[in-house]
Amino acid sequence: MLLRLAYRLATEVSPRLAWKAARLWVWKGTKTLKAHQRRSQQGQLFPPFLFLALTTACNLRCRGCWIPGGQPLELPQQDVEKIIAAGKQQDCYFYTLLGGEPMLYRALWSLIERHRDCYFQIITNGMFFDDENVRRLVAAGNVTPLISIDGLQEHNDRRRGQGVFASAMEGIARLRRHKVLFGIATTVTAENVGEVLSDRYVEQIIHLGAMYLWYYGYRPVGADPSPQLALDKQQMLQFRRELLRLRRRHPIIVIDTYWDAAGQAVCPAALGLGFHIGPEGSIELCPPLRFAAETIGQHNGDLFACINGSRFLRDFAAFARSQTRGCVLLEAPQELAEFLRNSAARDYSRRDMLAELSASVPRPSHDLQDQQLPEDHWLYRFLKKQLFFGLGGYG
C-alpha cells in the first residue's frame, strides 16, 4: 500500500505543489506542534489550527447543513488578516477555510496570495473549479482543496441536490489534469454508510486523483437536521472497523479526527486543538456548535488573549470531558443546552439552537467505550501521534 501511495504521489501530483505541501503543511506543522505543546505545558490555551468561516453564502442547500439562510454574512478581509497575523505569532501556519462556500468569498485569492508562508485547506463543494480558479490555485501553490462528496451520484445528489455530483466531477477532473494535491471529504450517514466505506467507493476516489479521503460522521443540526441520517451504535462501530481495513488496503491517506492512536474517542474542541471563527468574528467551539462568548475584536484585537482568557472555552472543555470522550452534541444534547444556557455564550446560529438541543434525542457518538479499536498500521499510529491528525494532540 505505501509503495503504491508513494508512486501515486510521485506521478499524480506536481513536484512543485508536493514540495510546497511538504514544507508548509508537514514541516511547519511539526513546528506548530512543538509550539502547541509548549503552550499546553504552561497552561495556555491556543489551538494549533483554526477553522475560518469566511462566508455564509452558498449555492447549495444540503440536507443537514447548519449554515443559515437569509442575507449572507462575510468575515471582513481585515479581520482575516488579523487572525492569520495572530496565528503566525503562535507558530500557526495552517488554516481551514470554509463557509458556506468559501469559493464565493470575494477576497479569497487575495488572502491566499498574500500569505504564501501559510497553507490553506479549502472545504468546498467543488463546483467552482473553472480554468481560471484552477490556474490561480496552481500558481499560488499553498492550497489543498477538500471537496465534499457524500457517496456516488445517487447518494451524493440525494443530500446535495440534483446535478451536483456531475458538476463537482468536472472541477475535480481539472484539478487532476493540473496535478493538484487535493482530497475528498465524505460525510458518513445511515443512508450511505455501506457505500462510502466500501472498496468500490475508495477505488473511485483514487481514480479521481484524490490523495486523501477525509471522513466525517453526520451531525443532525440545522434548519433541516434529518436525524434519520445519524449513525446508530452498530454503524459507528462499522465506521471504525472499516477505516482500519481501508487504511491497510488502499494507496490513499484515510483521515478521521475522531479516534486517537489507541482507538479512544476524542473531541478536538474539548482538547483545545481547534476552534471555529464565524463570519461575525465569533470564537466558537466547532462548526456545527456555533456558540461563543468572545469575538476577535475583544482585548484590543489580541486573539491570543481572547482565546487564552476565555472562561467559556475552558469551561466547555471540562464540561464535555465530564460527559463523554466523544461528541457531547450527540450524546448529551439536553445537558449541553443547560451548560450553554448558564454560560455567557451567545448563539450565532441565527436559529434557536438551545431549543433544538433541548428537543434533541441523545444518540451514540464515536465513543466506543469497551469496543475500542486501536490503529493497527504503523503509519497511522505515527501520524496521529506526531503530525497531521490533531498535530500530535491525539498521541
C-alpha positions in Angstrom: 0.0 0.0 0.0 2.7 2.5 0.9 4.7 1.8 -2.2 1.6 2.4 -4.3 0.8 5.6 -2.4 4.4 6.8 -3.0 4.1 6.1 -6.7 0.8 8.0 -6.9 2.3 11.0 -5.1 5.3 10.9 -7.5 3.3 10.6 -10.7 0.0 12.3 -10.0 1.0 15.4 -8.0 3.1 18.3 -9.4 6.6 18.1 -7.8 6.3 21.9 -7.1 3.0 21.5 -5.3 4.1 18.4 -3.5 7.2 20.3 -2.2 5.2 23.2 -1.0 2.8 20.9 0.9 5.8 19.1 2.5 7.4 22.4 3.5 4.3 24.4 4.5 2.0 21.7 5.7 4.1 18.9 7.1 7.4 20.6 8.2 5.8 23.7 9.5 3.2 21.5 11.1 5.9 20.0 13.3 6.9 23.5 14.5 3.3 24.2 15.2 3.0 21.0 17.2 6.0 21.9 19.3 4.7 25.4 20.0 1.3 24.0 20.9 2.9 21.5 23.3 4.9 24.3 25.0 1.8 26.4 25.4 -0.1 23.4 26.9 2.6 22.7 29.4 2.4 26.3 30.5 -1.4 26.1 30.9 -2.0 28.3 27.9 -4.9 27.8 25.5 -4.4 28.5 21.8 -5.1 25.8 19.1 -2.6 24.6 16.6 -5.1 25.3 13.8 -8.2 27.4 13.2 -11.4 27.0 11.1 -12.3 30.2 9.4 -15.9 30.5 8.2 -15.3 33.1 5.5 -18.9 33.4 4.4 -22.4 32.0 4.8 -23.1 32.4 1.1 -23.6 29.1 -0.7 -25.1 27.9 -4.0 -26.4 24.7 -2.4 -28.9 23.8 0.4 -27.8 20.3 1.6 -29.9 18.2 4.0 -28.5 18.6 7.5 -26.5 21.8 6.8 -26.1 24.1 9.7 -25.4 27.2 7.6 -28.2 29.7 8.0 -30.2 31.2 5.1 -31.0 34.8 4.6 -28.7 37.6 3.8 -25.1 36.2 3.6 -22.5 37.3 6.1 -18.8 37.6 5.4 -15.8 37.7 7.7 -14.1 41.0 6.7 -10.8 40.6 5.0 -9.1 42.9 7.5 -10.3 40.6 10.3 -9.0 37.5 8.5 -5.6 39.3 8.1 -5.5 40.0 11.9 -6.4 36.4 12.7 -3.6 35.0 10.5 -1.1 37.5 11.8 -2.0 36.5 15.4 -1.7 32.8 14.4 1.7 33.3 13.0 2.8 34.8 16.3 2.0 31.4 17.8 3.7 29.5 15.0 0.3 28.5 13.4 0.5 28.4 9.6 -2.3 26.0 8.7 -5.9 27.3 8.2 -9.0 25.5 7.1 -11.3 27.9 5.1 -15.0 27.0 5.0 -18.4 28.6 4.7 -21.0 28.4 3.3 -19.0 28.0 0.1 -15.5 29.7 0.6 -15.0 29.9 -3.2 -17.7 32.6 -3.1 -15.6 34.8 -0.7 -14.7 37.9 -2.7 -11.2 38.3 -1.1 -10.3 34.6 -1.3 -7.4 34.8 -3.8 -6.1 38.0 -2.3 -5.9 36.3 1.0 -4.2 33.2 -0.3 -1.7 35.1 -2.4 -0.8 37.5 0.4 0.1 34.6 2.8 2.4 32.4 0.8 4.1 31.3 4.0 0.8 29.6 5.2 -1.0 26.5 3.9 -4.7 26.7 3.3 -7.3 23.9 3.2 -10.4 24.9 1.4 -13.5 22.8 2.1 -15.7 23.3 -1.0 -18.5 21.6 -2.9 -16.1 21.5 -5.9 -18.4 23.4 -8.3 -16.2 26.4 -8.8 -13.0 24.9 -10.2 -13.2 26.5 -13.6 -10.0 27.0 -15.7 -9.3 30.5 -14.1 -9.7 29.3 -10.5 -7.5 26.2 -11.0 -4.9 28.4 -12.7 -4.7 30.7 -9.7 -4.7 27.8 -7.3 -1.7 26.2 -9.1 0.1 29.5 -9.3 -0.3 30.1 -5.5 0.7 26.5 -4.6 -0.2 26.8 -0.9 -3.7 25.4 -1.2 -5.2 21.9 -0.9 -8.9 21.7 -1.9 -11.0 19.3 0.2 -14.1 18.6 -1.9 -17.3 17.4 -0.3 -18.6 14.2 -2.0 -21.1 12.1 0.0 -21.1 8.9 -2.0 -21.6 8.1 -5.6 -24.0 10.1 -7.7 -27.3 8.8 -6.3 -26.4 9.2 -2.6 -24.5 12.4 -3.2 -27.3 14.2 -5.1 -29.9 12.9 -2.7 -28.3 15.0 0.0 -26.7 17.9 -2.0 -29.0 18.4 -5.0 -29.6 17.1 -8.5 -26.6 17.6 -10.8 -24.2 18.5 -8.0 -22.1 15.2 -8.4 -21.6 15.7 -12.2 -20.6 19.4 -11.7 -18.1 18.5 -9.0 -16.6 15.8 -11.2 -15.9 18.4 -13.9 -14.0 20.5 -11.4 -12.1 17.5 -10.0 -11.1 16.5 -13.5 -9.4 19.9 -13.9 -7.6 19.5 -10.6 -6.3 16.2 -11.7 -5.1 17.4 -15.1 -3.1 20.1 -13.3 -1.7 17.6 -10.8 -3.1 19.5 -7.8 -2.9 17.9 -4.3 -6.5 17.6 -3.2 -8.7 15.4 -1.0 -12.3 14.3 -0.8 -14.4 14.9 2.3 -17.2 12.4 2.8 -19.9 12.6 5.4 -20.9 9.2 6.6 -24.7 8.8 7.1 -27.1 6.0 7.9 -28.1 6.0 4.2 -24.6 5.9 2.6 -22.5 4.1 5.3 -22.3 0.8 3.3 -21.4 2.6 0.0 -18.8 5.2 1.2 -16.9 2.7 3.4 -16.7 0.1 0.6 -13.6 -0.8 -1.5 -15.5 0.3 -4.7 -16.0 3.8 -3.3 -12.4 4.3 -2.2 -11.2 3.0 -5.5 -13.3 5.5 -7.3 -11.9 8.3 -5.2 -8.4 7.2 -6.0 -9.4 7.1 -9.7 -10.4 10.7 -9.4 -6.9 11.6 -8.3 -7.5 12.4 -4.7 -4.5 11.8 -2.3 -6.5 11.8 0.9 -10.1 10.9 1.9 -11.4 12.6 5.0 -14.4 11.0 6.7 -16.9 12.9 8.9 -19.7 11.4 11.0 -23.1 13.1 10.3 -24.4 15.6 12.9 -28.2 16.2 12.9 -28.2 20.0 13.3 -29.6 23.0 11.4 -32.9 24.0 10.0 -33.3 20.6 8.3 -31.5 18.2 10.8 -32.6 15.0 9.1 -32.0 12.9 12.3 -32.6 9.7 10.4 -29.2 10.2 8.8 -27.3 9.9 12.1 -25.4 6.7 12.7 -26.5 4.2 15.3 -24.1 2.4 17.6 -23.5 -0.6 15.3 -23.0 1.7 12.3 -20.5 3.8 14.3 -18.6 0.6 15.2 -18.7 -0.4 11.5 -17.3 3.1 10.6 -14.3 2.5 12.9 -13.7 -1.1 11.7 -13.9 -0.1 8.0 -11.5 2.8 8.5 -8.8 0.4 9.8 -9.4 -2.0 6.9 -9.4 0.6 4.2 -6.1 2.1 5.6 -4.3 -1.2 5.1 -5.7 -1.9 1.7 -5.7 1.3 -0.5 -3.0 3.8 -1.7 -4.7 6.8 -0.3 -4.4 8.6 3.1 -7.7 7.9 5.0 -8.3 10.5 7.7 -10.6 10.8 10.7 -10.5 13.2 13.6 -12.5 11.1 16.0 -10.1 8.5 17.4 -6.5 8.7 18.7 -3.8 6.1 18.0 -5.1 3.9 20.8 -8.7 4.0 19.4 -10.0 6.2 22.1 -12.6 8.8 21.2 -11.5 12.5 21.1 -13.3 15.8 20.8 -10.9 18.4 19.2 -12.7 21.4 20.8 -12.6 19.8 24.3 -8.8 19.2 23.8 -8.2 22.8 22.6 -7.0 21.5 19.2 -9.1 23.7 17.0 -11.8 26.4 17.2 -14.2 27.8 14.6 -14.2 31.6 13.9 -17.6 32.6 12.4 -18.2 35.3 9.9 -19.2 37.6 12.8 -15.7 37.2 14.3 -17.2 34.9 17.0 -14.7 32.4 18.5 -16.9 29.3 18.5 -16.5 25.7 19.8 -16.8 23.9 16.4 -18.5 24.4 13.0 -21.9 22.8 14.0 -21.9 24.2 17.5 -22.0 27.9 16.9 -21.8 29.4 20.4 -19.2 31.9 21.5 -18.6 34.2 24.5 -15.7 36.1 22.8 -15.1 37.8 19.4 -11.9 38.5 17.8 -12.3 42.3 18.4 -12.1 42.0 22.2 -8.9 42.5 24.2 -7.9 45.2 21.7 -7.9 42.6 18.9 -5.4 40.3 20.7 -6.6 36.9 19.5 -4.3 35.0 21.9 -5.7 36.9 24.9 -9.3 36.3 23.6 -8.8 32.5 23.4 -6.4 32.0 26.3 -8.5 34.1 28.6 -11.8 32.6 27.6 -13.6 31.0 30.6 -16.2 29.7 28.2 -13.8 27.7 26.1 -12.1 26.3 29.2 -15.4 25.5 31.0 -16.7 23.8 27.9 -13.6 21.5 27.8 -14.3 20.5 31.4 -18.0 20.0 30.8 -17.5 17.9 27.7 -15.0 15.6 29.3 -17.3 15.1 32.3 -20.0 13.8 29.8 -18.1 11.7 27.3 -14.9 11.3 25.4 -17.0 11.5 22.2 -19.4 14.2 20.9 -21.4 15.9 23.6 -23.7 17.4 21.0 -24.9 13.9 20.1 -24.7 12.1 23.4 -25.9 14.7 25.8 -27.8 17.4 24.0 -30.1 18.4 26.9 -27.1 18.7 29.3 -25.2 20.7 26.6 -28.2 23.1 26.3 -28.2 23.6 30.1 -24.5 24.3 30.1 -24.8 26.8 27.3 -27.9 28.4 28.9 -25.9 29.0 32.1 -22.8 30.3 30.3 -22.0 33.7 28.9 -22.1 32.4 25.4 -24.2 33.8 22.6 -26.0 31.7 19.9 -24.6 32.7 16.5 -26.5 30.0 14.5 -29.2 32.6 13.5 -31.7 29.9 14.8 -32.8 28.9 18.3 -30.1 26.2 18.8 -30.8 26.0 22.5 -34.4 24.9 21.7 -33.1 22.5 19.1 -30.7 20.9 21.6 -33.3 20.7 24.3 -35.6 18.8 21.9 -32.9 16.5 20.5 -32.8 12.8 21.3 -29.5 11.5 22.6 -27.6 9.4 20.1 -24.4 7.4 20.1 -21.3 9.2 19.0 -17.8 7.8 18.3 -17.0 6.9 21.9 -16.9 3.1 21.5 -16.0 2.6 25.2 -15.3 -1.1 25.7 -15.2 -1.7 22.0 -12.2 0.5 21.2 -10.1 -0.4 18.2 -6.5 0.9 18.2 -4.7 1.9 15.0 -3.1 -1.3 13.6 -0.9 0.3 10.9 2.4 1.9 12.0 2.0 4.9 9.6 -1.3 5.9 11.1 -0.1 5.5 14.6 2.8 7.8 13.7 0.6 10.4 12.0 -1.9 10.5 14.9 0.9 10.9 17.5 3.2 13.2 15.6 1.9 15.1 12.6 -1.4 15.6 10.9 -4.2 14.2 12.9 -4.6 16.9 15.6 -0.9 17.8 15.3 0.2 15.4 17.9 -2.7 16.1 20.3 -4.1 12.6 19.9 -0.9 10.8 20.9 
